[in-house]
Amino acid sequence: MRIHDLFRGSLADIRQTLFGYGLMHTYQSLEKFLGLEKELPVAENWSAAADFLELISNYCLQHKPQTIVECSSGTSSLVLSRCCQLNGQGQVYSLENGHDFASQTRRQLDDFELADYCHVLHTPLQEYLLDGRKFQWYDLTNLYASGIDLLVIDGPPGFLQKYSRFPALPLLSSFMAEQCMVFLDDAAREDEQEIVRCWLQQHPEFEAEYIENERGCSVLMRR
Ligand SMILES: C[S@@+](CC[C@H](N)C(=O)[O-])C[C@H]1O[C@@H](n2cnc3c(N)ncnc32)[C@H](O)[C@@H]1O
């Protein structure tokens, strides 16, 4: 099955569901869709956009991934954890370099009674050498998740370095399940487009689709 086919089905479903509420692509529509009784905490410019969160929730609710890893914690952690709660299965492992951001996300998970579904790992950035180039990326020492079914990449922040999110695939691909789905946020940016080009060159077993939404999203899976 091609990503496009698999994904078109998912998008159609979520559109239909969200049209029922007469709202699209807003955090409020997502809260209703996920049956959340509290407002999602959203930090302008930092939280993932509502339409990206819709995509990953829709995928999660349809495919019920067991092991989810996300690069960077926050609103996305709450949304993914809520999907696991609704699915009655699944665990989120959230890599977060900021100590205070990790604590904040843990507090928010407690507040939403979702802490059972998410391990927020404080993973300070460390230096990796990939293709002769240095990158600051999450310390994976405490990540014991193997067979990752869903990988959501929304960090580290782009301002830290050029091609900040590049290490995700080279460093995590060996932990990924054969059918793992990868969602890269902010894929409209030049850096992210170059990252996807490099990934596909180096990992020809993957294919990618670009979804045009607020900040762009690239979806990858093994052929
Ligand atoms: C683009 S944010 C992604 C946050 C998360 N995926 C979400 O949906 O909320 C990436 C990283 O920026 C940092 N960050 C989060 N909120 C921030 C803020 N208000 N100011 C500065 N950095 C922030 C955190 O380290 C976070 O991991």
The ligand as a Gaussian input file, in Angstrom:
#p B3LYP/6-31G(d) Opt

LIG

0 1
 C        8.702000      23.114000      18.445000
 S        8.762000      22.772000      20.168000
 C        7.718000      21.375000      20.107000
 C        6.856000      21.150000      21.235000
 C        5.895000      19.989000      21.202000
 N        6.096000      19.007000      20.176000
 C        4.480000      20.507000      21.159000
 O        3.705000      20.134000      20.290000
 O        4.168000      21.306000      22.039000
 C       10.377000      22.055000      20.303000
 C       11.125000      22.313000      21.579000
 O       11.152000      23.676000      21.881000
 C       11.280000      23.864000      23.273000
 N       10.176000      24.733000      23.700000
 C        8.905000      24.387000      23.960000
 N        8.174000      25.452000      24.330000
 C        9.018000      26.496000      24.304000
 C        8.873000      27.865000      24.593000
 N        7.693000      28.353000      24.985000
 N        9.961000      28.648000      24.462000
 C       11.166000      28.144000      24.095000
 N       11.362000      26.835000      23.804000
 C       10.295000      26.029000      23.889000
 C       11.205000      22.517000      23.947000
 O       12.515000      22.066000      24.279000
 C       10.603000      21.666000      22.841000
 O       11.073000      20.372000      22.948000

